[in-house]
Amino acid sequence: MSRLGAGKNAWALFLLLLSGIVLGGFIGTLTAGIPFLSWLNYGQSFGLENPVVLDLGILVITFGLSIRITVASIIGVLIAILIYRLI
């Protein structure tokens, strides 16, 4: 079995990374209107622009995925990794 370190949990790392991405994206969105902090919202979006719809008659399934990576979300991930290493 692969271990990340003594007493460290992969789920804790995953949750910290996820929270870093979400909080970083939220902070980037909030600072978009502030002139000297607008660089935090700079980023790239990729994924499906229009969702794919599968209509099976009695069941309709919609597939869609869009990811936006911003400077603030990258900073959030780096902070989450630092926090994980400190715990």
Secondary structure as GFF3:
##gff-version 3
##sequence-region A 1 87
A	DSSP	alpha_helix	10	30	.	.	.	ID=ss1
A	DSSP	three_ten_helix	31	33	.	.	.	ID=ss2
A	DSSP	three_ten_helix	35	41	.	.	.	ID=ss3
A	DSSP	beta_strand	43	47	.	.	.	ID=ss4
A	DSSP	beta_strand	52	55	.	.	.	ID=ss5
A	DSSP	beta_strand	60	63	.	.	.	ID=ss6
A	DSSP	beta_strand	66	70	.	.	.	ID=ss7
A	DSSP	alpha_helix	71	86	.	.	.	ID=ss8
###
